[in-house]
């Protein structure tokens, strides 16, 4: 067994850490406070070659694999979770449906600008009445001439309303099969399509610098060549790419947990009470020890799932385990870090307060903790 990352992966991670420390971390608090989405960062990500890490090189990607992707996520997420989460949504669920199921023409038209970082991508599944129950989406796509007419509403959608957004890939119902089951299709809706409108940016508990909106489709007509993959297989296609998204969110949680530990260690080594450094008190030392142990366990789970994906082996169960565990570890680590910071951790000027607010959504997005447990249980009891 070899737990060392490849040298090229380590080199890329170092470059991304340096970039994040210089170009993201100094501005993250201001972006969060102003709820400003820094779209100017993403073309600079493109210069690093990380906007299409999971996409084939012939479409402008890097085809670097999941392990390298996780390593880069640790670097980006440790500086700011909003930027890392937007990059995650773009890199996985927004791009992978086109990569896995798109035609050559669709890949050239839409995947290339996403993979090269010219534009940002978005994916629309969640609706006001559908989230964990993906099959209950109500947005409909009805045949209309040589195209489809889309009607419905999507909610909590990332990256759809930025200055560099290309469009949104959505899941919609396409009718009913002969046995009475719903049929689903995956469709790409470019920005500027008549009938496609966007709500105002939603104000959230965390992820303040990330663009999140409601999307509305009112008699939105698109031609046949905007259907991605086979009509009727949209839900299956979405669930297939979701496993990769879970690895990515698990890596996001890992980056937050590690940052919470780092901030707690720094404060505990700097702060003095009763004539001693906080880190010398057993109560604080035990908190730090528990945090460090859980972070290492989370890291092992995340990289194991990523390695399985790179080997072409099944990883759905492991991705769900990694996402479940790291999201909950991130919340525990953030809470413990705030406790160690004391009053300094509770004021909004502190870095840990921002990460603490960002942590909760990790147990919700890309499948709640309850859904992850369902997924794991199904694999165990097959």
C-alpha positions as CSV (number, residue, x, y, z in Angstrom):
1,X,0.0,0.0,0.0
2,X,1.2,3.5,-0.8
3,X,-0.5,6.5,0.8
4,X,1.8,9.1,-0.8
5,X,0.3,11.3,-3.5
6,X,2.0,11.3,-6.9
7,X,4.5,14.1,-7.3
8,X,2.6,15.8,-10.1
9,X,-0.5,15.9,-7.8
10,X,1.5,17.3,-4.9
11,X,3.1,19.9,-7.3
12,X,-0.4,21.0,-8.5
13,X,-1.7,21.2,-4.9
14,X,1.2,23.4,-3.9
15,X,0.6,25.8,-6.8
16,X,-3.1,25.9,-5.9
17,X,-2.3,26.5,-2.2
18,X,0.0,29.4,-3.1
19,X,-2.7,30.9,-5.4
20,X,-5.4,30.5,-2.8
21,X,-3.2,32.0,-0.1
22,X,-2.4,35.0,-2.3
23,X,-5.6,35.6,-4.3
24,X,-8.5,34.2,-2.3
25,X,-7.8,34.1,1.4
26,X,-7.1,37.8,1.8
27,X,-10.3,38.7,0.1
28,X,-12.6,36.0,1.4
29,X,-14.0,37.8,4.4
30,X,-14.8,40.9,2.3
31,X,-16.5,38.9,-0.4
32,X,-18.6,37.1,2.2
33,X,-19.6,40.3,4.0
34,X,-20.6,41.9,0.8
35,X,-22.2,38.7,-0.6
36,X,-20.1,39.3,-3.7
37,X,-19.5,36.6,-6.2
38,X,-15.9,37.1,-7.6
39,X,-16.4,35.8,-11.1
40,X,-12.9,37.2,-12.0
41,X,-11.3,34.4,-10.0
42,X,-12.5,31.6,-12.3
43,X,-10.6,32.6,-15.5
44,X,-7.5,32.6,-13.3
45,X,-8.4,29.1,-12.2
46,X,-8.5,28.2,-15.9
47,X,-4.9,29.5,-16.2
48,X,-4.0,26.9,-13.5
49,X,-5.7,24.2,-15.6
50,X,-8.3,23.2,-12.9
51,X,-11.6,24.2,-14.5
52,X,-12.0,20.9,-16.3
53,X,-10.0,18.5,-14.1
54,X,-12.4,15.6,-14.7
55,X,-12.9,16.3,-18.4
56,X,-11.1,14.7,-21.3
57,X,-8.1,16.7,-22.6
58,X,-9.6,16.7,-26.2
59,X,-12.4,18.9,-24.8
60,X,-10.0,21.3,-23.0
61,X,-9.9,19.5,-19.7
62,X,-7.0,18.1,-17.7
63,X,-8.4,14.5,-17.2
64,X,-6.4,14.6,-13.9
65,X,-8.6,12.1,-12.0
66,X,-10.4,12.2,-8.7
67,X,-7.4,11.9,-6.4
68,X,-5.8,15.1,-7.9
69,X,-9.2,16.8,-7.9
70,X,-9.5,16.1,-4.1
71,X,-6.0,17.4,-3.5
72,X,-6.8,20.6,-5.3
73,X,-10.1,20.9,-3.4
74,X,-8.2,20.7,-0.1
75,X,-6.2,23.7,-1.3
76,X,-9.1,25.8,-2.6
77,X,-11.6,24.9,0.1
78,X,-9.1,25.7,2.9
79,X,-9.1,29.3,1.7
80,X,-12.8,29.9,1.1
81,X,-15.7,27.5,1.0
82,X,-17.9,29.7,-1.2
83,X,-15.4,29.7,-4.1
84,X,-14.6,26.1,-3.7
85,X,-18.3,25.1,-3.6
86,X,-18.9,27.1,-6.9
87,X,-15.9,25.4,-8.4
88,X,-17.3,22.0,-7.2
89,X,-20.7,22.5,-8.8
90,X,-19.1,23.6,-12.1
91,X,-16.6,20.8,-12.2
92,X,-19.0,17.9,-11.3
93,X,-22.7,17.9,-11.7
94,X,-22.7,20.9,-14.2
95,X,-20.0,19.4,-16.5
96,X,-20.1,15.7,-16.1
97,X,-23.6,15.1,-17.7
98,X,-22.3,16.6,-20.9
99,X,-19.0,14.7,-20.7
100,X,-20.8,11.3,-20.0
101,X,-23.9,11.5,-22.2
102,X,-23.5,14.5,-24.6
103,X,-23.1,14.2,-28.3
104,X,-19.9,15.3,-29.9
105,X,-21.6,18.4,-31.2
106,X,-22.9,19.2,-27.7
107,X,-19.5,18.7,-26.2
108,X,-17.8,21.0,-28.6
109,X,-20.5,23.7,-28.2
110,X,-21.0,23.6,-24.4
111,X,-18.4,21.3,-22.7
112,X,-15.4,23.0,-24.2
113,X,-16.1,26.5,-22.8
114,X,-16.9,24.9,-19.4
115,X,-13.7,22.8,-19.3
116,X,-11.5,25.6,-20.5
117,X,-12.9,28.0,-17.9
118,X,-14.4,30.5,-20.4
119,X,-17.8,30.0,-18.7
120,X,-19.3,28.6,-15.5
121,X,-21.8,25.7,-15.5
122,X,-24.9,25.1,-13.4
123,X,-27.1,22.1,-12.7
124,X,-30.8,22.3,-11.8
125,X,-32.4,19.4,-10.0
126,X,-33.9,20.8,-6.7
127,X,-37.3,22.4,-6.8
128,X,-39.6,24.0,-4.2
129,X,-41.2,20.6,-3.7
130,X,-38.4,18.2,-4.7
131,X,-35.0,17.8,-3.2
132,X,-34.0,14.5,-1.7
133,X,-36.8,12.9,-3.6
134,X,-35.3,13.6,-7.0
135,X,-38.0,11.5,-8.8
136,X,-40.7,14.0,-7.7
137,X,-39.5,16.9,-9.9
138,X,-42.4,18.7,-11.5
139,X,-40.6,20.7,-14.2
140,X,-41.9,19.3,-17.4
141,X,-40.5,19.1,-21.0
142,X,-43.2,18.5,-23.6
143,X,-42.6,17.8,-27.2
144,X,-43.3,20.8,-29.4
145,X,-42.4,20.5,-33.1
146,X,-38.7,19.8,-33.5
147,X,-38.0,20.7,-29.8
148,X,-39.2,20.8,-26.3
149,X,-41.2,23.3,-24.2
150,X,-40.0,23.6,-20.6
151,X,-42.2,24.7,-17.7
152,X,-41.3,24.7,-14.1
153,X,-39.2,26.1,-11.3
154,X,-35.8,25.1,-9.9
155,X,-34.6,26.2,-6.4
156,X,-31.2,26.7,-4.7
157,X,-29.3,26.5,-8.0
158,X,-25.6,27.4,-8.0
159,X,-23.7,29.4,-10.6
160,X,-26.7,30.1,-12.9
161,X,-26.8,33.9,-12.4
162,X,-23.1,34.9,-12.7
163,X,-21.6,37.2,-15.4
164,X,-19.8,34.2,-16.8
165,X,-22.7,31.6,-16.6
166,X,-23.1,29.6,-19.8
167,X,-26.5,28.0,-19.0
168,X,-28.0,25.3,-16.8
169,X,-28.5,21.6,-17.3
170,X,-31.8,20.5,-15.8
171,X,-33.8,17.4,-15.0
172,X,-37.4,17.4,-16.2
173,X,-40.2,14.9,-16.7
174,X,-40.9,14.0,-20.3
175,X,-44.1,12.0,-19.9
176,X,-45.2,8.6,-18.7
177,X,-44.2,5.1,-20.0
178,X,-46.6,2.3,-20.8
179,X,-46.3,0.9,-17.3
180,X,-47.3,4.2,-15.7
181,X,-43.8,5.3,-14.7
182,X,-42.5,8.8,-15.1
183,X,-40.0,9.4,-17.8
184,X,-37.2,12.0,-17.4
185,X,-34.9,13.9,-19.7
186,X,-31.7,16.0,-19.2
187,X,-31.7,19.3,-21.0
188,X,-29.3,22.1,-21.5
189,X,-30.8,25.6,-21.3
190,X,-28.4,28.3,-22.5
191,X,-28.4,31.8,-20.9
192,X,-30.6,34.2,-22.8
193,X,-33.1,31.5,-23.9
194,X,-36.6,33.1,-24.1
195,X,-38.8,31.9,-21.2
196,X,-35.8,31.2,-18.9
197,X,-35.6,33.7,-16.0
198,X,-33.6,33.9,-12.8
199,X,-34.6,35.1,-9.3
200,X,-32.6,37.4,-7.1
201,X,-29.5,35.9,-5.3
202,X,-30.7,34.0,-2.2
203,X,-29.3,35.1,1.2
204,X,-28.0,32.1,3.0
205,X,-26.6,31.1,6.4
206,X,-23.3,30.4,4.8
207,X,-21.6,30.4,1.4
208,X,-22.3,34.1,1.2
209,X,-20.0,34.6,-1.8
210,X,-21.6,32.0,-3.9
211,X,-24.4,32.6,-6.5
212,X,-27.5,30.7,-5.5
213,X,-30.9,31.4,-7.1
214,X,-34.4,30.3,-8.1
215,X,-34.8,29.6,-11.8
216,X,-38.1,29.8,-13.6
217,X,-39.0,28.3,-17.0
218,X,-42.2,29.6,-18.6
219,X,-43.0,28.1,-22.0
220,X,-39.2,28.0,-22.6
221,X,-38.7,26.4,-26.0
222,X,-35.4,24.6,-26.9
223,X,-34.6,22.5,-30.0
224,X,-34.1,18.8,-30.0
225,X,-30.3,19.0,-29.9
226,X,-30.5,20.4,-26.3
227,X,-31.6,17.0,-25.0
228,X,-28.6,15.4,-23.3
229,X,-28.5,11.6,-23.6
230,X,-31.5,9.5,-24.2
231,X,-35.0,10.7,-23.5
232,X,-36.4,8.7,-20.6
233,X,-33.0,8.1,-18.9
234,X,-32.5,11.5,-17.4
235,X,-32.9,10.4,-13.8
236,X,-30.5,7.5,-14.2
237,X,-28.0,9.8,-15.8
238,X,-28.2,12.3,-12.9
239,X,-27.8,9.6,-10.3
240,X,-24.7,8.2,-12.1
241,X,-22.8,11.5,-12.1
242,X,-24.0,12.3,-8.5
243,X,-21.4,9.8,-7.1
244,X,-18.6,12.0,-8.4
245,X,-20.3,15.0,-6.9
246,X,-20.4,13.3,-3.5
247,X,-16.6,12.8,-3.6
248,X,-16.2,16.4,-4.4
249,X,-18.4,17.6,-1.5
250,X,-16.6,15.2,0.8
251,X,-13.4,16.8,-0.2
252,X,-14.9,20.2,0.4
253,X,-15.9,19.0,3.9
254,X,-12.4,17.7,4.5
255,X,-10.9,21.0,3.6
256,X,-13.2,22.8,6.1
257,X,-12.4,20.3,8.9
258,X,-8.7,20.7,8.3
259,X,-8.9,24.5,8.3
260,X,-11.0,24.5,11.5
261,X,-8.2,22.4,13.1
262,X,-5.5,24.6,11.8
263,X,-7.2,27.7,13.1
264,X,-7.9,26.1,16.5
265,X,-4.2,25.0,16.8
266,X,-3.0,28.5,15.9
267,X,-5.3,30.2,18.5
268,X,-4.5,27.6,21.2
269,X,-0.8,28.2,20.7
270,X,-1.1,32.0,20.7
271,X,-3.7,32.6,23.4
272,X,-2.7,32.6,27.1
273,X,-5.0,32.1,30.1
274,X,-4.1,31.5,33.8
275,X,-0.4,32.0,32.8
276,X,-0.3,29.2,30.2
277,X,-0.9,28.7,26.5
278,X,-4.4,27.3,25.8
279,X,-2.8,24.3,24.1
280,X,-1.2,23.2,27.5
281,X,-4.6,22.7,29.1
282,X,-5.8,19.0,28.9
283,X,-9.4,20.0,28.0
284,X,-8.1,21.9,25.0
285,X,-5.5,19.3,24.1
286,X,-8.2,16.6,24.0
287,X,-10.4,18.6,21.7
288,X,-7.5,19.1,19.4
289,X,-6.6,15.4,19.5
290,X,-10.2,14.4,18.7
291,X,-10.4,16.9,15.8
292,X,-7.1,15.7,14.4
293,X,-8.1,12.0,14.6
294,X,-11.4,12.6,12.8
295,X,-9.8,14.7,10.1
296,X,-7.3,11.9,9.4
297,X,-10.1,9.4,9.3
298,X,-12.1,11.6,6.9
299,X,-9.1,12.1,4.7
300,X,-8.6,8.3,4.4
301,X,-12.3,7.8,3.4
302,X,-12.2,10.6,0.8
303,X,-9.0,9.6,-0.9
304,X,-10.1,5.9,-0.8
305,X,-13.3,6.8,-2.7
306,X,-11.3,9.0,-5.1
307,X,-8.7,6.2,-5.7
308,X,-11.5,3.7,-6.5
309,X,-12.9,6.1,-9.0
310,X,-9.6,6.5,-10.7
311,X,-9.1,2.8,-10.9
312,X,-12.5,2.4,-12.7
313,X,-13.9,0.4,-9.8
314,X,-17.3,0.8,-8.2
315,X,-17.3,3.6,-5.6
316,X,-20.9,4.6,-5.0
317,X,-21.0,3.2,-1.4
318,X,-17.6,4.7,-0.6
319,X,-18.5,8.1,-2.0
320,X,-21.6,8.1,0.2
321,X,-19.6,7.1,3.2
322,X,-17.0,9.8,2.6
323,X,-19.6,12.5,2.0
324,X,-21.6,11.5,5.1
325,X,-18.6,11.3,7.4
326,X,-16.7,14.3,6.3
327,X,-19.7,16.6,6.3
328,X,-20.4,15.6,9.9
329,X,-16.8,15.8,10.9
330,X,-16.6,19.3,9.4
331,X,-19.5,20.4,11.5
332,X,-18.0,18.9,14.7
333,X,-14.6,20.4,13.9
334,X,-16.0,23.9,13.2
335,X,-18.0,23.8,16.4
336,X,-15.0,22.7,18.5
337,X,-12.8,25.3,16.9
338,X,-15.2,28.1,17.7
339,X,-15.3,26.8,21.3
340,X,-11.5,26.9,21.5
341,X,-11.5,30.4,20.1
342,X,-14.1,31.5,22.7
343,X,-15.4,35.0,22.1
344,X,-12.9,35.6,19.3
345,X,-14.5,32.7,17.4
346,X,-18.0,34.2,17.7
347,X,-17.3,37.6,16.1
348,X,-17.8,37.8,12.4
349,X,-14.3,39.2,11.8
350,X,-12.8,35.9,12.7
351,X,-12.1,33.4,10.0
352,X,-13.5,30.5,12.0
353,X,-16.9,32.1,12.2
354,X,-17.2,32.1,8.4
355,X,-16.2,28.4,8.2
356,X,-18.6,27.6,11.0
357,X,-21.5,29.2,9.1
358,X,-20.4,27.4,5.9
359,X,-20.3,23.9,7.6
360,X,-24.0,23.2,8.0
361,X,-24.8,23.0,4.3
362,X,-22.4,20.2,3.8
363,X,-24.8,17.9,5.6
364,X,-27.6,19.0,3.2
365,X,-26.2,19.6,-0.3
366,X,-25.5,16.8,-2.8
367,X,-27.7,14.5,-0.7
368,X,-28.5,15.0,3.0
369,X,-26.8,12.8,5.7
370,X,-30.1,10.9,5.9
371,X,-29.9,10.1,2.1
372,X,-26.3,9.1,2.4
373,X,-27.2,6.6,5.1
374,X,-30.0,5.2,2.9
375,X,-27.5,4.8,0.0
376,X,-25.0,3.0,2.3
377,X,-27.6,0.8,3.8
378,X,-28.9,-0.3,0.3
379,X,-25.4,-1.3,-0.7
380,X,-24.9,-3.2,2.6
381,X,-28.2,-5.2,2.3
382,X,-28.2,-6.0,-1.4
